[in-house]
Amino acid sequence: MKIYTKTGDKGKTSLFGGERVSKDTQRIEAYGCVDELNSHIGVVRSLKPQVEIERILDRVQQELFILGTDLATPQTRPPKKIDRIESRHIEQLEKDIDRLYSALDPLQQFILPGGSRVAAALHVARTVCRRAERRIVQLSKKGEIGTTPVVYINRLSDLLFVTARYANKLENIEEVKWDSNRKR
């Protein structure tokens, strides 16, 4: 089997269910951002984070494939059976957030993204996640997806933020606080 099919050479791609659409549609942009996010999480994992973080990111990468499939499948014409993001996925993200956050000092002010290599890469993933969220929200306004993908991606960005802070804590790296009074 060849990796190239030439079916996208004129700027169109197929959704699950067979419909052909332009590669610059909101739907393609939304799941393309999710794919980019998944790649950034892969970069974080290549940095060999602590076992607990690795376990969380492994699961999240699996769920991002489900989210991509969900976004690539119009609700009006779904094929036989596809997985979709469900409330149970969101509940697991919330459990992870609560567990990691309970080990951290409460934030009193904004922090600058950075710290350890793992934490810095997680902050990059978080910002890509926020872009994916903006694209998914745009798509949701057209009524082409349910509300669950929006909630999931919003919660995931929270998890990535908390996980970046947690990674710094595990490596005993102090967070750099934003100094709003600093002369510019």
N, C-alpha and C positions, 0 to 999 in steps of 0.2 A: 504494500500500500504506500503510495506517495504521500508526502506531507502537504504538498500543494495540490489544490483541486482546480484552481483557476476560476472557480465559481464566484469569487469576490473581486475579480479584476475590474469590474465596472462599478465598484463602490456599493455593492449590495451584499447582504448576508441573510441567512435564514434564521428565523426564530424557531424554538421548539414548536412543533405543530406544522412547520413547513412554510409559513408565510415569509416572503422575501421583503426586506426593508432596507432602506438606505443605511449605510454604516454610521451616519452622523445623526441618527434619531436620538431622542432623549432616552429611550430604552437601552440602546446600544451604549450610549455614553454612561448610563447608570451602571450597567453590569461590567463595563470596561473599567470603571473606577474601582469596583469591587475586586476585579481581577488584579489591578495594580496594587491595591491594598494587600491582597493575599501574597503577592510577590514581596512586598516590603516586610510582611511578617516572616516570610521565608528567609529574608536577610537577617532579621533578628534571631531566628532560630540557628542560623549558621554561625552566630557569635557565641553559641553554647551557653545560653542563660541557665540560671539555677533550675533544678529539676521541677519545682512547682510552676515556675513561669513556662518552662518547656511544655509541661503537660497541658496548661491552659491554652497555649498558642497552637499546639497540635490540634486540639478540639476546635478552636476558632477557625483554623484553616479548613477543616472539614466542613464546618458550618458555612463558611464563605462560599464554598462550591454549591451548597444548597441554596444560599441566597442568590447567587448568580443564575442558577437554574430557575429559581422563582421569578426573578426579574426578566429572564429571557422567554418566559412562557406566559402569553396573554391569558388572563383568567377567563376570557370569553371563549377561547378555543384551546383548552388544554388537551394534550395528548392523553393517552390511556391513564397513566399514573406517573406523577412526578412528586418528588419531595418538595415541600415548601417550608419556609421558616415558620415556626410555631411558637406559642407562648412559652413552652417548656425550654426553648433555646434562650429566650429572654430571661426567664427565671434563673437559669444556670449562670448567665452573665452577672445577674444581680447578686447571687450567692458568692461568686468569685470576687466581685467588687467589695462586698461587705467584709469578707474574710481578709482580704489584703488591706483594706482601709483601716480595719481595726488594729493592725500592726503599725500604722503610721501616726506621726504627730499630726494633729489637725492643722490645716492651712490657715494662716492668718493674713497672708498676702499672696500675690501672684508669684510664681516661680518661673525662672527662665528654663526653656527646654535644654537638656544636656545632661551632663554627669558622666556616668559610665558609658561605654560603647553600646551596651545593651539598652540602657535607658534612653540614650540619644536616638538610637534607631527606633525605639518604641514611640518616642515623640514624633518622629517623622511619619511613622505608620498612623499615629493619631491624627495628624493633619491631613493625610490622604483619606483617612476614614471620614473626616469632616467634609471633605470635598465630595466623597461618595454619598454622604448623607444629603448634601445640597442637591445632587443630581437625582437621588431617589425621591426627595421631597417634590422636586419639579415634576417627576413622572407621576407621583401620587396625585397631584393636582388635576391630572387628566383622568383620574379615576381608573387607571389601567392596572393598578396593583392594590392590594389590600393595605391596611394600616400596619400590619405586623412588620414588614421590612423596614419601615421608617423607625419604629420603636427599637427594633433589633440594632440597627446601625447606630442610632443615637446612644444606646446603652453600651455598645462596643467601644465607641470613642471614650466613654467614661472609664471603661475597663482598661483601655490602653494607657490612659493618663495615670490611673492608680498603679498599674503594673510598672510603668516607668519609674514612678516614685518608689515603689517597692524594690525594684532592681537596684536603685541607688542605696536604699537602706541596707539591703543584703551585702552590698559591697562597701559599706561604710563611707559613702560619698555624700557630702553635705550638699543639699540643694541650694542653688543660688537664687536668692530672692530678688525680685524686681525692685529697684530703688526708684520710686516715683519722684523723689526730691533731687535726684542726681542731675548735676548741671550737664546740659547738652551742648 
